[in-house]
Amino acid sequence: MQTKSLLTEFGFLSTLTGLVTKSSKELSIKQVLFQEFLQLLLIEIMVFGINYLFGFSTAFDATLNVTLTIVIALVFIVVYLVMWLNDQRSAKLFNEKLKAFQEEMIKQ
C-alpha cells in the first residue's frame, strides 16, 4: 500500500513540473527551450531527491548517477519528439481539411 502512495505522490510531483511550461503569452523559441530545460532540470532534481530521501543515493556511484541523468534526459527528449511529431501530423491533417473546405466554398 505504501508503494502505491509513493507512486501517486511521485506522479503528482511530476505533474507539477509541467507548470513551468505554462504561459499566458506567446513565447519565443529561446524562451520555450529554456522552459523545457528548466522542466527537465526539475524532474532530474525530483528523481535524485527522492532517491536521497529513501536512502538510495548511497548505493549509486558517480557512473550510475551520470547514466541515470542521461537516461532521464533521453526519455524526456524522446517524449517531446513524439509529441512534436504528433502535433505536426495533426497540423498537416487540419490544413489539408481546411484547404479542401476552402476549395469547396470557392466552387459554390
Secondary structure, 3 states (H helix, E strand, C coil): CHHHHHHHHHHHHHHHHHHHHCCCCCCCHHHHHHHHHHHHHHHHHHHHHHHHHCCCHHHCCHHHHHHHHHHHHHHHHHHHHHHHHHHHHHHHHHHHHHHHHHHHHHHC
